[in-house]
C-alpha cells in the first residue's frame, strides 16, 4: 500500500506523454526560456491526468489484491508434526505439511497422495481448471505406500519420510520422485500427485503431503504471465507521439534558427530591443538554443496532454456500449457480453486470424444420442414422438431421440432380437461410473460419448445401475434386474481405438463386446452380407455427414475353451515384467477377432446457434479461421463441414504424418498443391503440427496456411494451441490474432493472442476470466467484430487523429504568425486560455463523438463484411491518414492566423480603436475552438442532442472563460478585451468567414471521401447473406429428411483409409514424455 | 440499450442521421457560396463608404528632416464625415517581438510599487531610470501629455519600466485649415476601463514615475500591436471636414531611422465593421467563389459518373 504511490508515480512517468510533460514543466521553470514567467503551469493539467490514471490503477490493483486475498484465505485442514490439527489458511501451507481434503473441495497445493477413503487407494479428481477436460481423472497411492491406507491420522501426522523430487516445473504430466519409507526407496510418478486447482470427486477425503505450493504449483507455473495487451492503434499512437515530438523539435529548431538569423541580419534595425553585446540573445548560437527552448515550450501543447486519459475514458464507455448492446446479449444463455480489456476495443476491428476452439465454442459441448442403425434399418433421423411423450422421459439426459418406429420395433420383439442386443451392448460395454445419489442415478464418465450411449440405453429401459461388490454389472431391463459378471475391460487408447469388455451373462455365456470407429472395426469383423454392410456403412456415412460422431458396436460369443486358453496367456501377460503393455495389447487384439455386427450409433455434438452463417460472414470479411480442437481428424473434418468452414470448393490438404520424414514430405506435397489454387483448406494433426512448427518447417507451414481459407488442427494440446498462435504472431508480426475458447485449456491460447475472447459456457469461467471479452455464444462474435470492432477502430482512429489536429490548430497559428514577428517565440494566447484549450474547450465533444458516433446501422455492418475489409486496409492509417490530418491542421492554422491578423490588426474594430496582440490572440484561439468543434460536426455521421450540447457547451465555456479573464483579471494581458471581441459585429462576420474558409472545405472533402467509399463497397444489405443462411437451413433440413446424398459429397468427407491405418502416436503420451 | 431508456437515452441515442446526397450537397455549397459572395459585395460597398487617407512618411515632408523639432506641412484632404479617427502608423516596428512584449510590469502599471527582483524579472533590460532615454530621465509626462521637467535618481527603479514603455511614441500633432484649428480630441482614445484600472498612476506619481500611466497615448502605446506595421489611435476629429489644404503641425520627436522604418498618418472614418478592411471583402468573395466552384465540380462529377455516384444504397 505504501509502496503503491511512488511505484505508480514512476510507472506513470514512464509513459511517454507524461514524461514529456514532466520535462516541459522543468523547462517552464527555467526563466531564460520560460514563456510563463518561470511557473510550471503545465503541472496542473499533468497532475490531473496522472491523478485520474492513478485512481484507475489503484482500483484495478485493489481488485486483484482482493481476489488474491480471497484465494489465500481459503481454509484447509492442516496436520503438522507436533501440532494440533487445525483448519488453516491456504497461505499458511508449507512444503512437507500433511493436509486432508474433503470431497468436492479444491486442492490447495500439489500434494502427494498417501491415503484416500477409497479402498483401492484411488482418488478421482476433476481437473477442469487445469486442462479443461470435463472427465474425471484417477490418481492413486503408490503401490508401496498402500499400507498407509489403514493408518490413523495420528500415525500419519508422526510419519517420517524423505521425499526427493524435481524442482518445480510447469508440466502437468511430469513428476518423478523417490520417497524413502521404511528405508526402502519408492518411485513416485505423476499418478501419485494431485495438482492444485483440481477438485476432489467421488472420494470422501484424501490425505496428502504438500510437494509444491504457492507459485511453485503446476497450475501457477502454467498460468502464463498476463502481459499487458496493447492494441495496434496504441502502439501506433506511441510512434505518432514520437513523430510529432520530432516534428516539434525540428520546427522549433527551424524557428529558433530563423529567429537568430533574423536578429543577425536586422540587428541594426532593432535598437528598441536593446540587445546588448553581453547578452545571450546577442550570440547567434546561444540565442538559437534559448529560442529553441522557448519554442518547445510554446509547442508543448502539440502533444495533447489528456490524450491517454481521454482515450481510456472513451474506451471504457465503448466497453459499456458493447455490454448494453442488445445484439451482444445471448438470450439463449442469458449472458451479457462483458469487457475486461476495453483498451482492445479498436483491435477488434483489425482481426486477421481467428483461432477457435471447437468443443463448447463452435459446439455446445453437449453430446446427444441422435441416431442408430441396426439390421439394415436406421432410426433417429426423424423426430416423430410428440412433445408430451418426450417430456415423460425427460429426466434422461444427453438423448435427443424421438423416433417412434424404433420403439415400435423394440416393443415388437421384447428382450430379444437385434434391438435388444444393441441396447444390451450399450449398457454393458462402457466405462461409466454410476453414482446413486439420494435415489437419483447419476452417471459419470471419462468420455461424454459414453455418457450419451449409456443414457440412451437407460432411455429405452435398459438401465445400468452400477457394479456390485463382486464386480457384477447390474442392468435393470424394464424392471427386471440382470447381473452380468465383469471379467475383463480393455480400455480405449489411441493405438487401439476401441473399447471392449468381456462379461459372463446370466446364462453363463462369455461374451466379448467391442465398440470402435468403423474403419477400425471393419477388419476385425466376420464377413457379413453385402446388403447389410452396404446399408450400415451408408448410414454411418450419412450420420457423419451431418457432423455426428459414429461408433460401430460388435460382439463375439466366446466358447469357454477358447476363452480359458486365451485368458491364461492374457493373465501371464498382465504379470509380465518386460514389455507388459505391448504383450497385453497383443493379447487383447487376439481375442478381438471374428466380431459380429450389432449396429452403429451416432452421437451429436450440437453446434451452437448460427455457427455456420457466422463463420461465413467472418470468412467474407477476410478473416482466416483456424479451428484448434482436441478431436480426431475425422470428427474435426465433419464439424468443419457442418459449420461451413469447409465446403466442396476447397481443396483439402491433410498433414498427419507420424514422423519427421513423412510430415516433411506431406508439407512438400501440400506446398506443390497449393501453388495454383487459392481455395484450400489445411487439416493437420497435433503431432504433425509439433514437427511442422519446428523452425526448419515453420516457414513452409506458414506459406501453406496463408493460402488456406480454413485451417483445422486436430488433437492439439492446450500448450500447442498457444504455440500455434505464437507461431502466427512471430511469422506475421503485423497481423491481429483473436483466440476464442471456452475452457481452461484455451486459457493459454486466449492470453497468447492479441485479443482473447472467452465463452462463458459449461466448462467454467477460466476462459472468461482470462479473456479480454467474454461472450455468451459464438454467433455474438460477428457483431462484436464486424460492428463494434469496426466502428471502434474507425472512431478511435479519428479520435487520435483529431487530437493531434486540434493541437495543430492551437499551436501552429503562432508559428505562422511568427513570420510577422521575427520568429521570436511569443506565446500569443493568454496562458489560462492556452492551457484550457486541451482541457475544457475541445476535450468533451471528441470524447462524445468517439463514444456515440455510428456510421451505419449495426445491421448493415453485420450483413456487409466488405465494409470490414475496407476497414482493415485502412491499417495504412498510421501515416497517410495521419499526415492528412496534420496537413489539414497546418493549413487551417495558417488560414486562421492569416485571416484573423489581417482582419483584426489592419483596421480599427470600433470607435477607431485598434486591437492589440493579446486580444487578437484570444480571438484567434476562439476561432481554433470553433473550427475544431465544427470539425466534429463535419466528421460525425449522426448527431444526438448530447453531442450538439457538448459542442456548443465547449465553445460557451471558452466565451465564459474569456469574459472572466477579460473583466476580472486585471493582471492578464488580455484584460478589457471583451469590448473588442464578442461585443462587435466584426467578430461574427469573421467567424463566418473562418468557418467558410476551413470547415466548409472540410465538409466537401469528407463528403467526397464518403461517396467514393460507398462506391467501393456496395452495401448489399442482407440479400446475399440471407440467401446463405437459407441454404444452410435447407441443407440441414435435407439431411434430416434423409434424402439421398450425392455420392461425390460422401466421397469427399470419407477419410482416406490409409491415414487411419497408420499408427497414431498419442499426443497426450508424447506430451508426458516432454 | 433498452435498459438505458430515459434521459441519457434521449440525450445520446436519439440520433439524427442525415445522409447528404450529391444533389443536396451541391445545393448546400451553391447556397453558401452565393451567401458568401453576396456578403463580400455588401462589405465592399460598406468599405467604399469608409474614407481612409494615409499620409506616408510625414516626417520627410519637412526639410531638413530634424528631430525634436516642430514642423508643419500641408496636405490636401477630401471632405470627410465625423467621427474621423486620426492614427499614427509605424512600419517595420516589431512591437510583437518576444523580448519586447515581455518587457513590462502589469503590477507597476496598475499603480503598485514593485520590488527590484520583480523589476528585473519583468522589465529586462530597462530596469532603472538610467536605462531610460536621456529625455525620459528628466521629465514627467502628465496625463494630458504635457512635459514637466523633473530630475530623477538614475538608480531608482524606472516607473514605468521595460522596453515597451521606453519606446513610447511621443510625436504630437495639430491640424488646421487656413489658420483655423481643428480640434483633435485626445481623450477616450484608449480602451474603456484601461484607464484607471489596468493603467493607474501611482500615489506619488510625479516624483516616482516618468510618465503618468493614465496618459491615454501611453495606454494606447502599451497595447502592443500584433503586426510589424501597425497604427495607433492618436485623436478624434468630432466634426465633418471639408475639402481643402490642411496644415499638419507636428512635434517630430520619434525617429523612424532607429527601426529602419517609417511613420505615417492615417485619417479614417468608420463603418459597422470598424475601419476600412479590403481584405475582409476580398476574402468573402474568394471563399464564396471557391464554394461555388466546388458545387460545380460536384455537379460535373455527378454528370460524368452517372447516377451511381454518391448514392448510398440505403
Interface residues (C-beta under 8 A of the other chain):
Chain A: X31 X37 X38 X266 X268 X269 X270 X271 X272 X273 X274 X275 X276 X279 X281 X294 X324 X325 X326 X817 X820 X821 X822 X824 X825 X826 X848 X851 X852 X854 X856 X860 X899 X901 X902 X903 X904 X905 X906 X907 X908 X909 X910 X911 X912 X913 X914 X915 X916 X917 X918 X920 X921 X941 X942 X943 X944 X945 X946 X947 X949 X970 X971 X972 X973 X975 X976 X977 X979 X980 X984 X985 X986 X989 X990 X992 X993 X996 X997 X1000 X1001 X1004 X1007 X1008 X1010 X1011 X1014 X1015 X1018 X1019 X1021
Chain B: X1 X2 X3 X4 X10 X11 X12 X13 X14 X15 X16 X17 X18 X20 X22 X25 X29 X32 X36 X39 X43 X83 X85 X87 X92 X93 X94 X95 X96 X97 X98 X99 X100 X101 X106 X107 X110 X121 X122 X125 X126 X131 X163 X166 X167 X188 X189 X191 X192 X193 X194 X197 X198 X220 X223 X224 X225 X226 X227 X228 X230 X231 X232 X233 X236 X258 X259 X260 X261 X268 X270 X272 X273 X274 X275 X276 X277 X279 X280 X283 X284 X287 X288 X290 X291 X294 X298 X308 X309 X310 X311 X312 X313 X314
